[in-house]
């Protein structure tokens, strides 16, 4: 990735490959704390239901790396990490003693 105007603006809360020539970075990965993180996608084939969706194998620095704790990238507005956390809290609240619940993802 090469940006033409590097003195203007900044790249925020995103994955930028090492060596990318971009404006200044703000909480982008990889960084010193997470030098080897990579996004892993459910599918890279356009038209598939999981196209562009981050897999659970993706490091938490990307899945929960946005400024509000959401995932970085185009599917940020689905708020999947927040929805999963809320679901886990409610399941524990409403299950009878001794029962356990799990979350199963369709894609």
N, C-alpha and C positions, 0 to 999 in steps of 0.2 A: 504494500500500500504506500503510495506517495501522494502527499498533499502539496498543492501548488502554493497556497498561501499559509505558511507555517507561523507567521507572526500574529495572525488573527485567530481568535477563538481558542477552544481547547476541546480535547476528546475526553468525555466523562463516562465513567462507569461502563467500560466496554472491554472486550478482548481485542488486543492489538498484537499481532505476531512480533516476535523479537526482530529488530532491525527495521521496523516500519518507520518511514519518515513522515511524521505527523506533527500537528501543533502540540503544545504542551499537554501533558496527560494529567488527569485528576482521577485517582483511584481506579486505574485500569489494570488489567492483569495481562500477562505475567508481570510481577513486581518482585521486590526483594523478599517479601514474605511468602510468595507463591511463585517460585521461578519456573516450575514445570507444568503448570496447569494448562489443559487443553479442553475445548468444548467437545462433547460427544453427543451426537444427534441420534434420535430414534430412526430417522430416515433422511437421506439426502436426495431422494427421488421426488421431483415435483408431482403433486397429485396424490401422494400417499397421505393417509390420515396423520401420520407422525412427522410430516415434513417440517424441518426446522425446529422441532421440539427437542429440548435438552433431555438426555437420558439421565436416570438417577445415578449413573456412574460418573457423571460430571462432578468435578470438585465443587464443594460448597462455596468457594470464593466466586464462582461464576453463577451457580444456581441461586445464591442469596447475596450477590454482590452489588446490587443496585442501591441507590441512596435510601430507599424505603424498605430494604430487606427482600425485595423481589428479585427475580432472575434478570440477568443482563440480556438484552437482545429484543427481538421483535415480539416475542410472546410475554413480555413483561406485564402487560396490562391484564393478563389472566390471573395474576397474583397467586400462582400455584403454591409457592412455599407458605404464604400466609393462610391460604385455604386449608392446606394439609395440617398446619399447626392448629388451626381452629377446630378442624374435624377431630384430631386426636384428643384435644381437650374435652370436647363434648362427648366423645365416645366413652372416655374414662368416667365422665360424670354420670352417664345414664346406664352403664352396664351393671348388671347385678354382680354381686361379689363372686369372685372365682371365674368369671367369664373374661375372655380376651377377644379383641377385635383386631382385624388387619385391614390394610388398604391395598387393593389390587388395582393396577393400572391397565386399561384396555389396550393402550398402544405402547 
